[in-house]
């Protein structure tokens, strides 16, 4: 049986941007992320800084869910 392929985090962020119902311009203005940086990230041409990722995650009210449990060996 094949493993279920998970989406990359960047793809999930792009999906969250699409799902929020706002334009990238509006997100840029409300988060302080440079509009061109956000557009380049969205189009897959570059990444975002940690500061920008934090602002985007907070704005979109995102949380990270771990897909695998930590290894308890040696505990």
C-alpha positions as CSV (number, residue, x, y, z in Angstrom):
1,X,0.0,0.0,0.0
2,X,1.4,3.4,-1.0
3,X,2.1,6.1,1.6
4,X,-0.1,9.1,1.4
5,X,2.0,12.0,0.0
6,X,1.7,15.1,2.2
7,X,1.7,18.6,0.7
8,X,4.8,20.7,1.2
9,X,4.5,23.4,3.8
10,X,4.9,26.1,1.1
11,X,2.1,24.6,-0.9
12,X,-0.1,24.6,2.3
13,X,0.8,28.3,2.9
14,X,-0.2,29.2,-0.7
15,X,-3.5,27.3,-0.2
16,X,-4.1,29.2,3.0
17,X,-3.5,32.5,1.2
18,X,-6.0,31.5,-1.5
19,X,-8.5,30.3,1.1
20,X,-8.4,33.5,3.2
21,X,-10.4,35.4,0.6
22,X,-8.1,38.4,0.5
23,X,-5.8,39.6,-2.3
24,X,-2.0,39.3,-1.9
25,X,-2.0,43.2,-1.9
26,X,-4.4,43.3,1.1
27,X,-2.4,40.6,3.0
28,X,0.8,42.6,2.3
29,X,-0.7,45.8,3.7
30,X,-2.0,44.1,6.8
31,X,1.1,42.1,7.5
32,X,3.9,44.5,6.5
33,X,5.3,41.9,4.1
34,X,6.6,43.5,0.9
35,X,4.1,42.9,-1.8
36,X,6.7,41.8,-4.4
37,X,8.3,39.4,-1.8
38,X,4.8,37.9,-1.2
39,X,4.1,37.6,-4.9
40,X,7.5,36.0,-5.5
41,X,6.9,33.5,-2.7
42,X,3.4,32.7,-4.0
43,X,4.7,32.1,-7.5
44,X,7.5,29.8,-6.2
45,X,10.4,32.1,-7.2
46,X,11.8,32.7,-3.7
47,X,11.2,32.0,0.0
48,X,10.2,34.3,2.8
49,X,12.2,35.4,5.8
50,X,11.3,34.0,9.2
51,X,9.9,37.3,10.2
52,X,7.6,37.3,7.1
53,X,6.6,33.7,7.7
54,X,5.8,34.5,11.3
55,X,3.7,37.5,10.3
56,X,1.9,35.5,7.6
57,X,1.2,32.6,10.0
58,X,-0.1,34.9,12.7
59,X,-2.3,36.9,10.2
60,X,-3.8,33.7,8.7
61,X,-4.1,32.2,12.2
62,X,-2.2,29.1,11.2
63,X,-1.0,26.3,13.5
64,X,1.4,23.5,12.8
65,X,0.2,20.0,13.3
66,X,3.0,17.4,13.6
67,X,2.4,14.5,11.2
68,X,4.6,12.1,13.1
69,X,5.2,11.4,16.7
70,X,8.6,12.1,18.2
71,X,11.0,9.2,18.6
72,X,11.1,8.2,22.3
73,X,14.1,5.9,22.0
74,X,16.6,6.5,24.7
75,X,14.2,8.1,27.0
